[in-house]
């Protein structure tokens, strides 16, 4: 296991980086993208020309002998949950960054954006079962703990079962929550679809896909050995063999297309990020499209 002092250094680096991003740009975009999802009843007032008929309070109207309408205000606080995949495939990555490290940075961006807007944040770490459940809380101290747990957690499970996390979410969180599912989603798409089907009705789900460029195409080289980090299965191949790289690319593209189809069918927003790349432009674009769609 990694030394505690080294983990704390990484937590501190992520804190400094993501706090700055939130303060300079992401905080406002997060607010415009995700606020206003819930509306609280505020007051009653007399009907005015142009008011919608559906907001008339007919009981009060009958008592007062004049039409009255309900007014609402934006829900003051969101409950935000981070569902972070800590299965063995997250340890894969290039020399500069693993998928798990990128997941921690992205989760920190969402967490600091949430506390910047007075929202509370909870965490579910999952592999083939729920590894850790932390109920939602406010404050920077809570966010630092979330980052530390994502980086330092030693999972007992190796494979990915998103349904373990979504089942726990549905069972434990009664109020509608905004949930960022941070994973490489390396699982059968039938399981993916079943995992988000029920949870997506009750909660607002966002799929944050983490991948590494080396997963998306085979290298141009001679014989290489590959290992599945989740199952331990090993295979030796020659990528220079005619048609092999193209076949792999076709299978990868088909899998990616299936993932997008599942998310689109369940009306789940999708943000795709890659290790070793600047994720800020992709997050900007994601926030802007989300805000426009929900305006």
VMD Tcl script that draws the C-alpha trace (Angstrom):
set ca {
  {0.00 0.00 0.00}
  {1.16 3.50 -0.79}
  {2.72 5.50 2.06}
  {0.28 7.78 3.90}
  {2.58 10.78 3.42}
  {2.60 10.27 -0.35}
  {-1.18 9.94 -0.46}
  {-1.57 13.17 1.52}
  {0.75 14.96 -0.93}
  {-1.42 13.78 -3.83}
  {-4.59 14.84 -2.01}
  {-3.09 18.28 -1.40}
  {-2.06 18.61 -5.07}
  {-5.56 17.67 -6.26}
  {-7.10 20.07 -3.73}
  {-5.00 23.02 -4.96}
  {-5.66 22.20 -8.61}
  {-9.40 21.61 -8.40}
  {-10.16 24.41 -5.94}
  {-8.58 26.83 -8.41}
  {-10.57 25.48 -11.34}
  {-13.83 25.74 -9.41}
  {-13.09 29.25 -8.16}
  {-12.08 30.56 -11.59}
  {-14.65 28.95 -13.86}
  {-16.36 25.68 -13.01}
  {-18.32 26.85 -9.96}
  {-20.64 29.13 -11.90}
  {-21.11 26.61 -14.70}
  {-21.97 23.89 -12.21}
  {-24.61 26.17 -10.68}
  {-26.26 27.00 -14.00}
  {-26.15 23.33 -15.06}
  {-27.56 21.66 -11.99}
  {-29.43 24.22 -9.91}
  {-33.15 24.66 -10.39}
  {-33.80 20.94 -10.69}
  {-36.04 21.02 -7.65}
  {-38.49 23.78 -6.68}
  {-39.85 24.46 -3.20}
  {-43.27 25.96 -2.52}
  {-42.76 29.59 -1.44}
  {-45.99 31.58 -1.16}
  {-49.41 32.42 -2.58}
  {-50.41 35.53 -4.50}
  {-53.36 36.72 -6.53}
  {-53.61 35.54 -10.11}
  {-52.13 37.89 -12.71}
  {-52.65 37.93 -16.46}
  {-50.24 35.48 -18.07}
  {-49.95 33.10 -15.09}
  {-50.23 29.41 -15.93}
  {-53.52 27.75 -15.01}
  {-51.69 24.71 -13.59}
  {-50.28 26.75 -10.67}
  {-53.70 27.98 -9.48}
  {-54.48 26.80 -5.94}
  {-58.14 25.91 -6.34}
  {-58.81 25.41 -2.61}
  {-57.59 28.90 -1.72}
  {-59.35 30.33 -4.78}
  {-62.67 28.87 -3.55}
  {-62.20 30.28 -0.04}
  {-61.14 33.76 -1.17}
  {-63.59 34.02 -4.09}
  {-60.66 35.18 -6.22}
  {-58.00 33.20 -8.10}
  {-54.71 32.62 -6.26}
  {-51.57 30.95 -7.59}
  {-48.71 29.12 -5.91}
  {-45.21 30.57 -6.25}
  {-42.05 28.53 -6.03}
  {-38.38 29.20 -5.48}
  {-35.31 27.28 -6.47}
  {-34.37 24.50 -4.12}
  {-31.62 25.89 -1.93}
  {-29.58 22.74 -1.58}
  {-28.82 19.73 -3.73}
  {-27.71 16.36 -2.47}
  {-24.76 15.23 -4.59}
  {-23.40 11.69 -4.66}
  {-20.16 10.50 -6.21}
  {-20.30 6.85 -7.30}
  {-16.66 6.01 -8.01}
  {-15.43 2.74 -9.51}
  {-12.37 1.37 -7.63}
  {-12.15 -1.96 -9.48}
  {-8.77 -3.20 -10.68}
  {-9.08 -1.72 -14.19}
  {-8.84 1.77 -12.67}
  {-5.17 1.18 -11.87}
  {-4.38 1.12 -15.58}
  {-2.90 4.22 -17.19}
  {0.08 5.79 -18.89}
  {3.23 6.94 -17.13}
  {1.71 10.29 -16.12}
  {-1.69 9.30 -14.72}
  {-3.84 6.27 -13.96}
  {-7.59 6.15 -14.50}
  {-8.07 6.08 -10.72}
  {-6.03 9.29 -10.33}
  {-8.05 11.06 -13.02}
  {-11.26 9.83 -11.35}
  {-10.10 11.41 -8.08}
  {-9.40 14.75 -9.78}
  {-12.73 14.83 -11.58}
  {-14.63 13.79 -8.46}
  {-12.85 16.58 -6.57}
  {-13.97 19.12 -9.19}
  {-17.59 18.07 -8.72}
  {-17.27 17.98 -4.93}
  {-15.68 21.43 -4.63}
  {-18.23 22.82 -7.09}
  {-20.97 21.39 -4.88}
  {-19.67 22.88 -1.63}
  {-19.04 26.17 -3.46}
  {-22.81 26.21 -4.03}
  {-23.67 25.09 -0.47}
  {-24.59 21.55 -1.56}
  {-23.80 18.42 0.44}
  {-21.74 15.57 -1.00}
  {-21.71 11.82 -0.32}
  {-19.59 9.00 -1.69}
  {-20.07 5.40 -2.80}
  {-16.94 3.43 -3.73}
  {-17.73 0.23 -5.60}
  {-16.10 -2.72 -7.33}
  {-18.18 -5.89 -7.62}
  {-19.86 -4.76 -4.38}
  {-20.16 -1.54 -2.38}
  {-16.75 -0.98 -0.80}
  {-17.58 2.22 1.11}
  {-20.65 4.36 1.74}
  {-20.27 7.87 3.17}
  {-23.49 9.85 3.75}
  {-23.67 13.38 2.31}
  {-22.10 16.19 4.29}
  {-21.00 19.76 3.68}
  {-17.59 21.36 3.99}
  {-14.10 21.27 2.55}
  {-12.98 18.76 5.18}
  {-15.53 16.27 3.90}
  {-14.32 16.79 0.33}
  {-10.70 16.16 1.32}
  {-11.74 12.91 2.94}
  {-13.57 11.85 -0.22}
  {-10.46 12.48 -2.33}
  {-8.28 10.56 0.14}
  {-10.64 7.57 0.14}
  {-10.77 7.43 -3.68}
  {-6.97 7.46 -3.95}
  {-6.05 5.25 -1.01}
  {-8.86 2.69 -0.83}
  {-7.66 -0.90 -1.19}
  {-10.65 -2.70 -2.76}
  {-11.51 -6.28 -1.90}
  {-13.25 -6.78 -5.24}
  {-11.52 -6.65 -8.63}
  {-14.38 -6.58 -11.15}
  {-17.02 -3.92 -11.88}
  {-20.69 -4.17 -10.88}
  {-22.38 -0.79 -11.16}
  {-25.69 -2.25 -10.00}
  {-24.21 -2.78 -6.50}
  {-23.72 0.98 -6.23}
  {-27.04 2.02 -7.80}
  {-29.00 -0.47 -5.68}
  {-27.41 0.98 -2.54}
  {-28.14 4.49 -3.77}
  {-31.83 3.75 -4.34}
  {-32.16 1.95 -0.99}
  {-30.30 4.54 1.11}
  {-31.08 7.94 -0.44}
  {-34.76 8.85 -0.27}
  {-34.55 12.38 -1.62}
  {-33.76 12.96 -5.30}
  {-30.00 13.40 -5.68}
  {-27.56 14.43 -8.39}
  {-25.25 11.44 -8.92}
  {-21.96 11.38 -10.82}
  {-21.05 7.81 -11.81}
  {-17.27 7.88 -12.39}
  {-16.08 4.67 -14.06}
  {-14.57 3.13 -17.18}
  {-17.85 1.14 -17.46}
  {-16.03 -2.01 -18.51}
  {-18.96 -4.35 -18.03}
  {-21.60 -6.01 -20.22}
  {-24.00 -3.39 -21.51}
  {-27.00 -5.46 -20.38}
  {-25.74 -5.06 -16.79}
  {-25.11 -1.37 -17.37}
  {-28.64 -0.85 -18.64}
  {-30.19 -2.70 -15.69}
  {-28.04 -0.75 -13.20}
  {-29.22 2.66 -14.37}
  {-32.81 1.77 -15.26}
  {-34.34 2.10 -11.79}
  {-31.83 4.55 -10.33}
  {-32.33 6.90 -13.28}
  {-36.03 7.24 -12.50}
  {-35.42 8.26 -8.89}
  {-32.19 10.25 -9.24}
  {-30.45 12.51 -11.76}
  {-27.56 10.39 -13.08}
  {-24.49 11.65 -14.94}
  {-22.09 9.10 -16.49}
  {-18.45 10.24 -16.31}
  {-16.48 7.79 -18.42}
  {-12.74 7.54 -17.68}
  {-10.53 5.88 -20.28}
  {-6.89 5.71 -21.34}
  {-5.83 6.32 -24.96}
  {-3.83 3.06 -24.94}
  {-7.08 1.14 -24.40}
  {-8.66 2.57 -27.51}
  {-6.21 1.20 -30.08}
  {-3.44 -1.38 -30.19}
  {0.15 -0.12 -30.55}
  {2.05 -0.46 -33.80}
  {4.61 -2.98 -32.59}
  {5.68 -6.61 -32.59}
  {4.60 -9.25 -30.11}
  {3.17 -7.89 -26.84}
  {1.62 -9.42 -23.72}
  {-1.69 -8.07 -22.44}
  {-3.42 -8.75 -19.12}
  {-6.98 -8.08 -18.01}
  {-6.48 -6.36 -14.61}
  {-9.90 -7.48 -13.37}
  {-9.73 -11.18 -14.26}
  {-5.95 -11.71 -14.53}
  {-6.39 -13.34 -17.94}
  {-3.29 -12.94 -20.14}
  {-2.82 -13.11 -23.88}
  {0.14 -12.61 -26.23}
  {-0.58 -11.03 -29.61}
  {1.19 -9.52 -32.59}
  {-0.50 -6.16 -33.47}
  {1.40 -6.03 -36.75}
  {-0.56 -9.03 -38.02}
  {-2.77 -7.85 -40.91}
  {-6.27 -6.88 -39.79}
  {-5.74 -7.36 -36.05}
  {-5.55 -3.68 -35.13}
  {-8.58 -2.95 -37.32}
  {-10.60 -5.76 -35.72}
  {-9.76 -4.53 -32.24}
  {-10.72 -0.97 -33.20}
  {-14.02 -2.17 -34.63}
  {-14.88 -4.08 -31.43}
  {-13.92 -1.11 -29.26}
  {-16.02 1.28 -31.35}
  {-19.00 -1.09 -31.18}
  {-18.73 -1.30 -27.38}
  {-18.50 2.50 -27.11}
  {-21.53 2.84 -29.34}
  {-23.52 0.44 -27.14}
  {-22.62 2.47 -24.05}
  {-23.83 5.68 -25.69}
  {-27.04 3.96 -26.77}
  {-27.81 2.78 -23.23}
  {-27.17 6.23 -21.77}
  {-29.25 7.94 -24.45}
  {-32.14 5.52 -23.94}
  {-32.13 6.22 -20.19}
  {-31.72 10.01 -20.70}
  {-28.40 10.06 -18.83}
  {-25.84 12.76 -19.57}
  {-22.42 11.46 -20.70}
  {-19.01 13.04 -20.12}
  {-16.02 11.17 -21.60}
  {-12.55 12.02 -20.26}
  {-9.12 10.52 -21.03}
  {-6.00 10.23 -18.91}
  {-3.06 12.43 -19.82}
  {-5.31 15.09 -21.40}
  {-6.64 18.44 -20.22}
  {-10.18 17.66 -19.08}
  {-11.20 21.28 -18.54}
  {-12.43 21.97 -22.13}
  {-14.58 18.83 -22.08}
  {-16.08 19.81 -18.72}
  {-16.82 23.34 -19.98}
  {-18.60 21.95 -23.03}
  {-20.53 19.47 -20.90}
  {-21.72 22.13 -18.45}
  {-22.73 24.52 -21.25}
  {-24.75 21.88 -23.14}
  {-26.43 20.76 -19.97}
  {-27.36 24.35 -19.02}
  {-28.75 25.05 -22.51}
  {-30.81 21.87 -22.52}
  {-32.30 22.55 -19.08}
  {-32.83 26.27 -19.60}
}
mol new
graphics top color blue
foreach p $ca { graphics top sphere $p radius 0.5 }
foreach p [lrange $ca 0 end-1] q [lrange $ca 1 end] { graphics top cylinder $p $q radius 0.2 }
display resetview
